[in-house]
Amino acid sequence: MAADKVARASSEELVERFLAGYAERTRQAYASDLEDFARSRGQARAEAVAELLGGREQGRRLALDFAVERAGRGEMVAGSAERGGGRGR
């Protein structure tokens, strides 16, 4: 159980360091996406990120499933609009 706490703490620290490299609006959008991903997994953000980073194929599958789920709800992930992938462009 102690290893789980360390993994969650490390995941949260990694997320915060990742988000710190972006402008405020981008940080907010990515943080919102991560929170939505965590909710979709029924987990805290740190736990969901740890699961996402658990392995290359596992991470890809989880990210793809999440993107498909959001697209099915008519939503998109935050970064897609910033990269020109948003609707209406």
C-alpha positions in Angstrom: 0.0 0.0 0.0 2.9 2.4 0.7 4.0 1.9 -2.9 0.6 3.0 -4.1 0.8 6.2 -2.1 4.3 6.9 -3.6 3.0 6.3 -7.1 0.0 8.6 -6.6 2.2 11.3 -5.1 4.7 10.9 -8.0 1.9 11.0 -10.6 0.5 14.2 -9.1 3.9 15.8 -8.9 4.5 14.8 -12.6 1.2 16.3 -13.6 1.8 19.6 -11.8 5.3 19.9 -13.4 3.8 19.1 -16.8 1.1 21.7 -16.4 3.5 24.3 -15.2 5.1 24.6 -18.6 1.9 26.0 -20.3 0.0 29.3 -20.3 -2.8 29.6 -17.7 -5.7 28.9 -20.1 -3.9 25.8 -21.5 -3.1 24.6 -18.0 -6.8 25.0 -17.0 -8.0 23.1 -20.1 -5.5 20.2 -19.6 -6.3 20.1 -15.9 -10.0 19.9 -16.8 -9.3 17.1 -19.3 -7.4 15.2 -16.6 -10.2 15.6 -14.1 -12.7 14.4 -16.6 -10.5 11.4 -17.5 -10.2 10.6 -13.7 -14.0 10.9 -13.3 -14.5 8.6 -16.3 -12.3 6.0 -14.5 -13.9 6.5 -11.1 -10.6 7.5 -9.6 -8.7 10.4 -8.2 -6.7 12.4 -10.7 -3.3 11.0 -9.4 -4.6 7.4 -9.6 -6.0 7.8 -13.1 -2.7 9.4 -14.3 -0.7 6.6 -12.7 -2.9 4.1 -14.6 -2.5 6.0 -17.8 1.3 5.9 -17.4 1.3 2.3 -16.4 2.5 1.1 -19.8 2.7 2.3 -23.3 -0.1 0.1 -24.8 -2.3 0.5 -21.7 -1.9 4.3 -21.9 -2.7 4.4 -25.5 -5.8 2.3 -25.1 -7.0 4.4 -22.1 -6.4 7.6 -24.0 -8.1 6.4 -27.1 -11.1 5.1 -25.2 -11.4 8.4 -23.4 -11.2 10.4 -26.7 -13.8 8.2 -28.3 -16.1 8.5 -25.2 -15.8 12.3 -25.3 -16.4 12.4 -29.1 -19.5 10.3 -28.6 -20.8 13.0 -26.2 -19.9 15.7 -28.7 -16.9 17.0 -26.8 -13.3 17.2 -27.6 -10.1 17.2 -25.6 -8.7 20.6 -24.9 -5.5 20.3 -26.9 -7.2 19.4 -30.2 -8.7 22.9 -30.7 -5.3 24.5 -30.0 -3.7 22.3 -32.6 -6.3 23.2 -35.2 -8.3 20.0 -34.8 -11.4 21.6 -33.4 -14.7 21.7 -35.2 -15.5 24.6 -37.5 -11.9 25.1 -38.6 
